[in-house]
Amino acid sequence: MRAVITVIGKDNVGILNQVSGVCANYQANVLEVTQSVLQDMFAMIMMVDISAINTDFAKLNDELSALGEKLGLSIHTMHEDIFNAMHRI
C-alpha cells in the first residue's frame, strides 16, 4: 500500500526533513520525492510505502496536517487507491 503526500506553501528551510521525519516516526518509507521551488513557493509530492506503518492511516494523516498548520503549509495525504480513483479517466 502506498500514499501520496503533497506539500505546498512558502519555502522555508527543513520542510522535507520535517515531513519525512513524521513518516519515519510511523515507519512510512519514503519511496520517491519530487520538489520544486517557484520563486518563494515550495511544492513537493512524495510517494510513501504505508504497508508497514505502526499506526492507522488516519493518525498519520492527522499528524501531517497538524505539521502543515504549524509550518503554514498545505499538507495533504491521500491513500493511493483514492488518488488513482480520482484521476482515472
Secondary structure, DSSP 8 states (H G I E B T S, - for coil): -EEEEEEEEE--TTHHHHHHHHHHHTT-EEEEEEEEEETTEEEEEEEEE-TT-SS-HHHHHHHHHHHHHHHTEEEEEEEHHHHHHHT--
